[in-house]
Amino acid sequence: MDQHKVDRINFLARKSKAEGLTEDEKAEQKLLREEFIASYRKNLEAQLNSLVIVDEKGNRIPVRKKEKHQ
């Protein structure tokens, strides 16, 4: 997500607190927030996928998603 969109999210949040938003601005804010959250989750998942644990023998063990138990 580019900085312009983040700035717009922040502007709409400040305006919402100060004077309220129009219906169009509320819809825009919702879409921008959804895009921001999707971007945040994607970046977090990429970070977690690159993690490794180094054991006492020096072996590098990649961290993987835990399987669900039934």
N, C-alpha and C positions, 0 to 999 in steps of 0.2 A: 504494500500500500504506500502510495507516495505521500510526501509531506503536505501537499495541497489538500488532500482529502482529510488527513489528520487535523489540519488547521480548521477545516470546515466543520468537522465533528465538534471540535472545541468551541468554535464560534456559536454553533447551534445550541450547545449545552449552556453557554453563558447567556445567550438570548432567551432561552427557555426559562431560566431562573429569573431573569430581569423583567421580561415583558410578555413572555409566552410566544408560542409558535403558531403559524398558520397550518392548515391541514397539509398543504404541499410541503412545508418545511418539516413537519412531523414525519411524513412519508420518506422524505430525503434522509432525515436523521436515522430512521429505522434501517434503510438500505445501507447507509454508510456504516452503521454499527455492526450489521450482519457481516459486511465485507471485512471490517476490521477484525472481528472475532474469528472469522475463517482464516484470515492471514496469520493471526496470532497463534491459532491452533496448529497451522501448517508449520510455522517456524519452530514451535515448541516440539512437535513430533520429530522434526529433522534434528534438533538438538539431542533429544532423547535417543534417537536411533544411532547417534555417533558416540554415545557414551560407552566406555569400557571400564571393567573392573580389573585391577592388577592384583593377583593373589600373592601370597607370601613367597612363592617360587618365581615370581616375575611373569607368570603367564597372563596374557591379556584376554579377558573374557568379555565378549560383547554383551551388552544388556539387551534382553529381548522382552517382548510383551508376554506377560504371564497368561497361560492358558486358563480358560474358565473351567471350573469343576462342575460336574453335573450332579 
